[in-house]
């Protein structure tokens, strides 16, 4: 069975309630953030850790934090860290992600074929992100995942730079 499908089923069934690092579970839910790969453990061990059967070491959690760009203190927090949309700082963070989507949209409007290809996926991601932010149920990990995903779309859609230089001419003319 696909481990991600198993993760979703077990998470939906409530097997991960009471896990001491709930932000790690949030990382696993994001499509562009990874737990097992960067912790250098198998996916089965990650699921067993979420169920409470095994433990991830501090070094493994530190590697997950480092390679996903998440502060270690966020992953080891005993509560899921949520953004509060009544705070100006958190509204600016949400606006930053929305601006990334607008930037990708402008790239597609200007004729970038790669940006058009990624725009459908980015639109879906942005709609889900803004919906959760609007009902004030946005986790910090979800924010980081959406920001990374949209940044990756922009990075992948960026046009190749043109080479600059002197072209060789026939006969050695300059």
C-alpha positions as CSV (number, residue, x, y, z in Angstrom):
1,X,0.0,0.0,0.0
2,X,1.1,3.5,-0.7
3,X,2.5,5.0,2.5
4,X,0.9,8.4,1.9
5,X,-2.5,6.8,1.4
6,X,-1.9,4.8,4.6
7,X,-0.9,8.0,6.4
8,X,-4.1,9.8,5.3
9,X,-6.3,6.8,6.3
10,X,-4.6,6.5,9.7
11,X,-4.7,10.3,10.3
12,X,-8.4,10.4,9.4
13,X,-9.1,7.5,11.8
14,X,-7.5,9.4,14.6
15,X,-4.5,7.1,15.2
16,X,-2.2,10.0,15.5
17,X,-4.1,11.9,18.3
18,X,-1.8,12.6,21.2
19,X,1.5,12.5,19.2
20,X,3.9,14.7,21.0
21,X,5.1,16.5,17.8
22,X,1.9,17.4,16.0
23,X,3.7,19.9,13.7
24,X,5.6,16.9,12.2
25,X,2.3,15.4,11.2
26,X,1.5,18.8,9.5
27,X,4.7,18.6,7.6
28,X,3.8,15.1,6.4
29,X,0.4,16.5,5.1
30,X,2.2,19.0,2.8
31,X,3.1,17.8,-0.7
32,X,6.4,19.7,-1.0
33,X,7.7,19.1,2.6
34,X,9.2,15.8,3.6
35,X,9.8,13.9,6.9
36,X,11.2,10.5,6.1
37,X,13.5,11.4,3.3
38,X,15.4,14.1,5.2
39,X,15.3,12.3,8.5
40,X,17.0,9.4,6.8
41,X,14.4,6.9,8.0
42,X,11.9,4.7,6.2
43,X,8.3,5.8,5.7
44,X,7.2,2.9,7.8
45,X,9.2,4.2,10.8
46,X,7.7,7.6,10.3
47,X,4.1,6.2,10.4
48,X,5.1,4.1,13.5
49,X,6.4,7.2,15.2
50,X,3.2,9.0,14.5
51,X,1.2,6.1,16.0
52,X,3.5,6.2,19.1
53,X,5.1,2.8,18.5
54,X,8.5,4.3,17.8
55,X,10.4,7.5,18.5
56,X,12.2,9.8,16.1
57,X,15.5,11.0,17.6
58,X,16.3,14.7,18.1
59,X,18.9,14.4,15.4
60,X,16.3,13.1,12.9
61,X,13.9,15.9,13.7
62,X,16.7,18.4,13.5
63,X,17.5,17.2,9.9
64,X,13.8,17.4,8.9
65,X,13.8,21.0,10.3
66,X,17.0,22.0,8.5
67,X,16.2,20.6,5.1
68,X,12.6,21.8,5.0
69,X,13.6,25.3,6.3
70,X,11.5,25.0,9.4
71,X,12.7,26.2,12.8
72,X,13.5,23.2,15.1
73,X,11.4,24.8,17.9
74,X,8.4,24.8,15.6
75,X,8.6,21.0,15.0
76,X,9.1,20.2,18.7
77,X,6.3,22.4,19.9
78,X,3.6,20.3,21.6
79,X,0.8,22.2,19.9
80,X,0.1,22.9,16.2
81,X,1.2,26.5,15.5
82,X,-1.6,28.4,13.9
83,X,-1.6,31.8,12.2
84,X,-4.1,34.3,13.6
85,X,-5.5,36.5,10.8
86,X,-6.3,39.3,13.3
87,X,-2.5,39.9,13.6
88,X,-1.0,42.2,11.0
89,X,2.2,40.1,10.7
90,X,0.2,37.0,9.8
91,X,-1.9,38.9,7.3
92,X,1.3,40.1,5.6
93,X,2.5,36.5,5.4
94,X,-0.7,35.4,3.7
95,X,-0.4,38.3,1.3
96,X,3.1,37.3,0.5
97,X,1.9,33.9,-0.7
98,X,-0.9,35.5,-2.6
99,X,1.6,37.8,-4.3
100,X,3.6,34.8,-5.4
101,X,0.5,33.4,-7.2
102,X,-0.2,36.8,-8.8
103,X,3.4,36.9,-10.0
104,X,3.0,33.5,-11.6
105,X,-0.3,34.6,-13.2
106,X,1.5,37.7,-14.7
107,X,4.2,35.4,-16.1
108,X,1.5,33.3,-17.8
109,X,-0.3,36.4,-19.1
110,X,3.0,37.6,-20.6
111,X,3.2,34.5,-22.7
112,X,5.3,32.2,-20.6
113,X,4.2,28.6,-21.6
114,X,5.7,27.0,-18.5
115,X,3.9,29.4,-16.2
116,X,0.6,28.6,-17.9
117,X,1.3,24.9,-17.3
118,X,1.9,25.5,-13.6
119,X,-0.9,28.0,-13.2
120,X,-3.7,25.4,-12.8
121,X,-1.9,23.6,-10.0
122,X,-0.9,26.9,-8.4
123,X,-4.5,28.1,-8.6
124,X,-5.7,25.1,-6.8
125,X,-3.0,25.4,-4.1
126,X,-3.7,29.1,-3.7
127,X,-7.5,28.7,-3.4
128,X,-7.1,26.0,-0.7
129,X,-4.6,28.2,1.1
130,X,-6.8,31.3,1.1
131,X,-9.9,29.4,2.1
132,X,-8.1,28.0,5.2
133,X,-6.7,31.5,6.0
134,X,-10.1,33.1,5.6
135,X,-11.7,30.7,8.2
136,X,-8.7,31.3,10.5
137,X,-7.5,27.7,10.5
138,X,-4.1,28.2,8.8
139,X,-1.2,26.4,10.4
140,X,2.3,27.8,10.1
141,X,3.5,24.6,8.4
142,X,0.7,24.9,5.8
143,X,1.8,28.5,5.2
144,X,5.5,27.3,4.7
145,X,4.3,24.5,2.3
146,X,2.2,26.8,0.2
147,X,5.0,29.4,0.0
148,X,7.5,26.8,-1.1
149,X,5.2,25.3,-3.6
150,X,4.4,28.6,-5.3
151,X,8.0,29.7,-5.2
152,X,9.0,26.4,-6.9
153,X,6.4,27.0,-9.6
154,X,7.9,30.4,-10.3
155,X,11.4,29.0,-10.2
156,X,10.5,26.3,-12.7
157,X,8.6,28.6,-15.0
158,X,11.4,31.2,-15.1
159,X,12.7,31.6,-18.7
160,X,16.2,30.5,-19.5
161,X,18.6,33.4,-19.6
162,X,20.0,34.2,-23.0
163,X,23.7,33.8,-23.5
164,X,25.7,37.0,-23.8
165,X,29.0,37.2,-25.6
166,X,30.7,37.5,-28.9
167,X,29.7,35.0,-31.6
168,X,32.4,33.4,-33.7
169,X,32.5,34.5,-37.3
170,X,33.6,32.7,-40.3
171,X,37.1,33.4,-41.4
172,X,38.2,34.8,-38.0
173,X,36.7,38.3,-38.6
174,X,36.0,40.3,-35.5
